């Protein structure tokens, strides 16, 4: 009963938070219509502070097609300067991109068409071209929702943003400009894989040697490569061996984890997400996508260290950071389901131990229970595949024995079996494939 009341309170809080945020934003937007540029800039700073506090659920709720239309109308009616409109939208796009919120309404709004036209017109100017305005327009367009397949638009936006991103000066203002440009570039997915890959490789390699980028900028550069990777698996050699994806990711996760308060006191879960937490999530997603696209031909023991790192994050996140917890589990599931992956590295890296611990305490969380079961299904399925090489087959049988003994020692067979009655419910709730045979989740010798 107490659990039900807590869940209802959380839902009520979330609803009130959304309504409050929308009311405050509508009030500030109304004020924008009847003030001069200086006052508008002040109000935009207030809006910026509100946006910074919002989580992604509130962002999705508050920023709708109506808001985009309101901004467009205010620009058309000269109630807001173009410069202030761009400043507001660029900051909105920044938070949406960092928090992984797609502004689907922007692509359908008149404002999007207006920005496309402005970008092309500004770029075509022979004299008096405003380079700063062009950069701001390109960043706004990419950050908010880049869905254009226009070769003409791409040929303007990409070189414009890359020119900013390639700036290697290390003063704080330049670093921030580079960060925003790389974040905007990381949002662009509608692009042939071979375009601009070399430029991004140069940016990553320079950072690895000189450490000139912010953490968000560096992660965004890798996200740009991942967007190319899923279209071209031949990039695996460059990503794994030349740019050292596993080594770099492991180090970044270790550093970011130091800045997360994993032991927040009761009641603190409603505080805003820190930038470190947001970037940490983005890295875990990058790892997930790597194993989604990789053929896993380039294995070495660095992966054990990476899996150990993710297992530690899973344990640290289990009490207050359930989304990070989920991302860790589904990443391990993706590895286990990759037929080329060496899943003994999951065992050596502590992934199996961490998920065994998690499923024992996840009985009140359907989502985590479902994710754990998916992992055991993928892991068990891999261990059941016999191989013709005698040495590898002996290794597979030995791994099965170790997992069996561990699960028996922890009493995990009984825990997994206890989910038998709700398998059909979980399958329907999450609308994904889930075996109804409990033996598919167990490892037997």
C-alpha positions in Angstrom: 0.0 0.0 0.0 2.8 2.4 0.9 4.5 1.7 -2.4 1.3 2.5 -4.3 0.9 5.8 -2.4 4.6 6.7 -3.2 4.1 6.0 -6.9 0.9 8.1 -7.0 2.8 10.9 -5.2 5.6 10.7 -7.7 3.1 10.9 -10.6 1.3 13.8 -9.0 4.5 15.6 -8.4 5.6 15.1 -12.1 2.2 16.4 -13.3 2.3 19.5 -11.1 5.9 20.1 -12.1 4.9 20.1 -15.8 1.9 22.3 -15.3 4.0 24.8 -13.2 6.7 24.9 -15.8 4.3 25.5 -18.6 2.5 28.3 -16.7 5.8 30.0 -15.8 7.0 29.8 -19.4 3.7 31.1 -20.9 3.9 34.0 -18.5 7.5 34.9 -19.6 6.6 34.4 -23.2 3.7 36.8 -22.9 6.1 39.4 -21.3 8.4 39.1 -24.4 5.7 40.6 -26.7 5.7 44.0 -25.0 9.3 44.9 -24.2 12.4 46.1 -25.9 15.4 44.1 -26.9 17.3 44.7 -23.6 14.3 43.5 -21.5 13.8 40.5 -23.9 17.4 39.5 -23.3 16.8 39.6 -19.5 13.6 37.5 -19.8 15.5 35.0 -22.0 18.0 34.6 -19.2 15.2 33.7 -16.9 13.8 31.2 -19.4 17.3 29.8 -19.7 17.5 29.1 -15.9 14.0 27.4 -16.0 15.1 25.2 -19.0 18.2 24.2 -17.1 16.1 22.9 -14.2 13.8 20.8 -16.4 14.2 17.1 -16.9 13.5 15.6 -20.3 9.9 14.6 -19.5 9.0 18.2 -18.7 10.9 19.5 -21.7 8.8 17.2 -24.0 5.6 18.4 -22.3 6.3 22.1 -22.3 7.9 22.7 -25.8 5.2 21.9 -28.3 4.3 22.9 -31.8 2.2 25.8 -30.4 5.3 27.2 -28.8 7.2 27.1 -32.1 4.3 28.8 -33.8 4.3 31.5 -31.1 8.0 32.2 -31.6 7.4 32.4 -35.4 4.5 34.7 -35.1 6.4 37.0 -32.7 9.3 37.2 -35.2 6.9 37.9 -38.1 5.0 40.6 -36.2 8.4 42.2 -35.2 7.6 41.6 -31.5 10.9 39.9 -31.0 14.2 40.5 -32.7 15.7 37.7 -34.8 18.9 37.8 -32.6 16.9 37.2 -29.4 14.8 34.5 -31.0 17.9 32.7 -32.1 19.4 33.1 -28.6 16.3 31.5 -27.0 16.0 28.7 -29.5 19.7 27.9 -29.4 19.6 27.5 -25.7 16.5 25.4 -25.9 18.1 23.2 -28.5 21.2 22.9 -26.3 19.2 21.4 -23.4 17.1 19.2 -25.7 20.2 17.7 -27.3 22.1 17.1 -24.0 19.0 15.5 -22.5 18.2 13.5 -25.6 14.9 15.1 -26.3 13.9 15.3 -30.0 11.8 18.4 -30.8 9.6 16.6 -33.4 7.3 19.7 -33.6 10.1 21.9 -34.9 10.5 20.0 -38.1 6.8 20.5 -38.9 6.5 24.1 -37.8 6.7 27.2 -40.0 9.7 28.3 -37.9 11.7 25.4 -39.4 10.9 26.5 -42.9 11.8 30.0 -42.0 15.2 29.0 -40.7 15.9 26.9 -43.8 15.2 29.9 -46.0 17.3 32.3 -43.8 20.3 29.8 -43.8 20.3 29.6 -47.6 19.8 33.4 -48.1 22.6 34.3 -45.6 25.0 31.9 -47.2 24.3 33.2 -50.7 25.2 36.8 -49.9 28.1 38.0 -51.9 28.7 41.0 -49.6 27.9 41.7 -46.0 27.5 38.0 -45.0 27.0 37.7 -41.3 29.1 34.7 -40.4 28.0 34.8 -36.7 24.4 34.8 -37.7 24.9 31.9 -40.1 26.6 29.8 -37.4 23.8 30.6 -34.9 21.1 29.6 -37.5 22.9 26.4 -38.4 23.3 25.4 -34.8 19.7 26.2 -34.0 18.5 24.1 -36.9 20.7 21.1 -36.1 20.1 21.2 -32.3 16.3 21.5 -32.4 15.5 18.8 -35.0 17.7 18.0 -38.0 15.4 16.0 -40.3 16.3 17.6 -43.7 17.6 15.5 -46.5 18.3 18.6 -48.6 21.8 18.3 -50.1 21.9 22.1 -50.4 21.2 22.7 -46.7 23.6 20.0 -45.7 26.3 21.5 -47.8 25.9 24.8 -45.9 25.4 23.5 -42.4 28.1 20.9 -42.1 31.1 23.0 -43.3 29.8 26.0 -41.2 29.7 24.0 -38.0 32.9 22.0 -38.7 34.8 25.3 -39.2 33.8 26.3 -35.6 34.5 22.8 -34.2 38.0 22.7 -35.7 39.1 25.8 -33.8 41.9 24.6 -31.5 42.3 27.7 -29.4 41.9 26.9 -25.7 40.3 30.0 -24.1 37.0 29.4 -22.4 34.8 31.3 -24.9 36.2 29.2 -27.8 35.8 26.0 -25.9 32.1 26.8 -25.4 31.6 27.7 -29.0 33.3 24.4 -30.1 31.1 22.5 -27.6 27.9 23.8 -29.0 29.1 23.2 -32.6 30.0 19.6 -31.9 26.8 19.0 -30.0 24.9 20.3 -33.0 26.9 18.1 -35.3 26.1 15.1 -33.1 22.4 15.7 -33.8 22.9 15.3 -37.6 22.2 11.7 -38.7 20.8 12.3 -42.2 24.2 12.2 -43.8 26.3 9.8 -46.0 28.8 8.1 -43.8 31.9 9.1 -45.7 31.2 12.8 -45.4 33.3 14.8 -42.9 34.5 11.6 -41.1 38.2 12.6 -41.5 37.5 16.1 -40.0 35.9 14.5 -36.9 38.7 12.0 -36.6 41.2 14.9 -36.6 39.2 16.6 -33.8 39.2 13.5 -31.6 42.9 12.7 -32.2 43.9 16.3 -31.4 41.9 16.1 -28.1 43.5 12.8 -27.2 46.9 14.5 -27.4 46.1 18.0 -26.1 42.9 17.7 -24.1 41.4 20.9 -25.5 37.7 19.9 -25.5 35.1 20.0 -22.8 33.7 16.6 -21.7 30.4 17.2 -23.6 32.3 18.3 -26.7 34.4 15.2 -26.7 31.4 12.9 -26.2 29.5 14.7 -29.0 32.4 14.1 -31.4 32.2 10.4 -30.7 28.4 10.5 -31.1 28.9 12.0 -34.6 31.1 9.0 -35.5 28.5 6.6 -34.1 25.9 8.1 -36.4 28.2 7.3 -39.3 29.1 3.8 -37.9 25.7 2.3 -38.1 25.7 3.0 -41.8 29.2 1.7 -42.5 30.6 -1.2 -40.4 34.0 -0.9 -42.1 34.7 2.0 -39.7 35.1 -0.4 -36.9 38.9 -0.7 -37.4 39.4 3.1 -37.2 37.0 3.5 -34.2 38.4 0.5 -32.2 42.1 0.5 -33.1 43.0 4.0 -34.3 40.8 6.1 -32.0 40.7 3.6 -29.2 37.0 3.7 -28.4 37.1 1.2 -25.5 40.1 2.8 -23.8 38.7 6.3 -24.1 35.2 5.3 -23.0 36.5 3.5 -20.0 38.5 6.5 -18.9 35.6 9.0 -19.4 33.2 6.8 -17.4 35.7 6.5 -14.6 36.2 10.3 -14.4 32.5 11.2 -14.8 31.4 8.7 -12.1 33.5 10.7 -9.5 31.2 13.7 -10.0 27.9 11.9 -9.4 26.4 11.8 -5.9 25.5 8.1 -5.9 24.3 8.2 -2.3 21.8 11.0 -2.4 19.6 11.3 0.7 15.9 10.5 0.6 14.0 13.2 -1.2 16.9 14.4 -3.3 15.9 12.3 -6.3 13.8 15.3 -7.6 16.9 17.5 -7.9 18.0 18.5 -11.4 20.4 16.3 -13.3 24.0 17.4 -13.2 25.9 17.8 -16.5 28.2 15.0 -15.5 25.2 12.6 -15.1 23.8 13.6 -18.5 27.2 13.1 -20.2 27.6 9.8 -18.4 24.3 8.6 -19.9 25.4 9.7 -23.3 28.6 7.6 -23.1 26.7 4.5 -22.0 24.3 5.0 -25.0 27.4 5.3 -27.2 28.6 1.9 -25.9 25.2 0.4 -26.5 25.2 1.6 -30.1 28.8 0.4 -30.6 27.7 -3.2 -29.8 24.6 -2.7 -31.9 26.6 -2.0 -35.0 30.0 -3.6 -34.3 30.8 -7.0 -35.7 33.1 -7.4 -32.7 36.0 -8.7 -34.6 38.6 -6.6 -32.7 38.4 -8.0 -29.2 41.1 -7.5 -26.6 41.2 -7.5 -22.8 40.4 -3.7 -22.7 36.8 -4.8 -23.0 37.0 -6.6 -19.6 38.0 -3.3 -18.0 35.1 -1.5 -19.8 32.6 -4.2 -18.6 34.0 -4.0 -15.1 33.4 -0.2 -15.2 29.8 -0.6 -16.3 29.2 -3.2 -13.7 30.4 -0.8 -11.0 28.1 1.9 -12.4 25.2 -0.5 -12.3 25.8 -1.2 -8.6 26.2 2.5 -7.8 23.1 3.6 -9.7 20.7 1.0 -8.4 19.2 3.1 -5.6 18.6 6.6 -7.1 19.6 6.5 -10.8 17.3 3.9 -12.3 17.7 5.1 -15.9 21.5 4.6 -15.7 20.9 1.2 -14.1 18.6 0.3 -17.0 21.1 1.5 -19.6 23.9 -0.6 -18.1 21.7 -3.8 -18.2 20.5 -3.3 -21.8 24.1 -2.7 -22.8 25.2 -6.0 -21.3 22.3 -7.6 -23.1 23.3 -6.2 -26.4 26.9 -7.6 -25.9 25.5 -11.0 -24.9 23.3 -11.0 -28.0 26.1 -10.2 -30.4 27.1 -13.5 -31.9 30.7 -12.4 -32.5 31.2 -11.1 -28.9 33.4 -13.0 -26.4 30.9 -13.3 -23.7 33.4 -14.7 -21.3 34.6 -11.1 -21.0 31.1 -10.3 -19.4 31.8 -12.9 -16.8 35.4 -11.7 -16.2 34.2 -8.1 -16.0 31.6 -8.8 -13.4 28.6 -8.1 -15.6 26.9 -11.4 -14.6 27.5 -10.8 -10.9 26.1 -7.3 -11.1 22.9 -8.4 -12.9 22.4 -11.4 -10.5 22.5 -8.9 -7.6 20.1 -6.6 -9.4 17.4 -9.2 -10.2 17.3 -10.2 -6.6 16.1 -6.7 -5.6 14.1 -5.7 -8.6 10.8 -7.4 -7.8 9.1 -4.0 -7.3 10.4 -2.6 -10.6 8.8 -4.3 -13.7 11.1 -2.5 -16.1 14.3 -3.6 -14.4 13.0 -7.1 -14.0 12.2 -7.3 -17.7 15.6 -6.0 -18.6 17.4 -8.5 -16.3 15.3 -11.4 -17.8 16.3 -10.3 -21.3 19.9 -10.4 -20.3 19.7 -13.9 -18.9 17.8 -15.0 -22.0 20.5 -13.6 -24.4 23.3 -14.9 -22.2 21.8 -18.4 -21.8 21.1 -18.6 -25.5 24.7 -17.9 -26.3 26.0 -20.5 -23.9 23.8 -23.2 -25.5 25.4 -22.8 -28.9 28.0 -25.5 -29.4 31.2 -24.8 -31.3 33.2 -27.2 -33.5 36.6 -26.1 -32.2 37.5 -28.4 -29.3 39.3 -25.8 -27.3 36.6 -23.3 -27.6 34.0 -25.9 -26.9 35.8 -26.9 -23.7 35.9 -23.2 -22.7 32.2 -22.8 -23.3 31.4 -25.8 -21.1 33.6 -24.5 -18.4 31.9 -21.1 -18.5 28.5 -22.8 -18.3 29.7 -24.7 -15.2 30.9 -21.6 -13.5 27.7 -19.7 -14.2 25.6 -22.6 -13.1 27.5 -22.9 -9.8 27.2 -19.1 -9.2 23.5 -19.0 -9.9 23.0 -22.0 -7.6 25.0 -20.5 -4.8 23.0 -17.2 -5.0 19.7 -19.0 -5.2 19.0 -17.2 -8.5 17.2 -20.1 -10.2 14.4 -19.7 -7.6 14.4 -16.0 -8.1 14.1 -16.3 -11.9 11.5 -19.0 -11.6 9.4 -16.7 -9.4 8.9 -14.5 -12.5 7.1 -17.4 -14.3 3.6 -16.1 -13.5 4.2 -12.6 -14.8 6.2 -13.3 -17.9 3.1 -12.9 -20.1 2.3 -9.6 -18.3 5.8 -8.2 -18.8 5.8 -9.3 -22.5 2.5 -7.4 -23.1 3.5 -4.4 -21.0 6.7 -3.7 -22.9 5.5 -5.0 -26.3 8.7 -6.9 -26.9 9.7 -10.5 -27.5 10.0 -12.5 -24.3 10.1 -16.3 -24.0 7.3 -17.7 -21.8 9.5 -20.8 -21.1 11.4 -20.1 -17.8 14.1 -22.6 -18.7 15.3 -20.2 -21.5 16.6 -17.9 -18.8 18.5 -20.5 -16.9 22.0 -22.0 -17.4 22.1 -25.7 -17.0 25.2 -28.0 -17.1 
